[in-house]
Amino acid sequence: MCTIGEDTYVHVPDGVVLPEQPFDIDVGMESVTLTPELKKEIKALSPHVRLSYQRLQDRIRTKYSIEDEQYLTRIAVGNLAGTYTMQADEPGLVTEYQAWVEDCREIARLERAALGLG
């Protein structure tokens, strides 16, 4: 997943049995407890996590441009704050956008969970 200092972290899913490793690798292999701090550090450094977030943005962009997101966020926040009254079609647009983004975010969460970083 990434290298921190002299330690390289990999994720081996439960139930997977690694083949026999060369002596120099096997001696240095050990299980670690994924503390919240270590998890945060791995997520910050992992190219796999960066790719997951990039794919998240790419999925959102297949349906909504940055300008669309800004518009929908602006009207939703303005409506919540009482500074904007939504037009007749806008609540449905916001709801559809939010559902799409949550679907995309769930896919990204599942990707990171498959790496042991859920």
Stockholm file with secondary structure:
# STOCKHOLM 1.0

chainA/1-118         MCTIGEDTYVHVPDGVVLPEQPFDIDVGMESVTLTPELKKEIKALSPHVRLSYQRLQDRIRTKYSIEDEQYLTRIAVGNLAGTYTMQADEPGLVTEYQAWVEDCREIARLERAALGLG
#=GR chainA/1-118 SS CEEETTEEECCCCTTCCCCCCCHHHHTTCCCCCCCHHHHHHHHHHCHHHHHHHHHHHHHHHTTCCHHHHHHHHHHHHHHHHTSCCCCTTHHHHHHHHHHHHHHHHHHHHHHHHHTTCC
#=GC SS_cons         CEEETTEEECCCCTTCCCCCCCHHHHTTCCCCCCCHHHHHHHHHHCHHHHHHHHHHHHHHHTTCCHHHHHHHHHHHHHHHHTSCCCCTTHHHHHHHHHHHHHHHHHHHHHHHHHTTCC
//
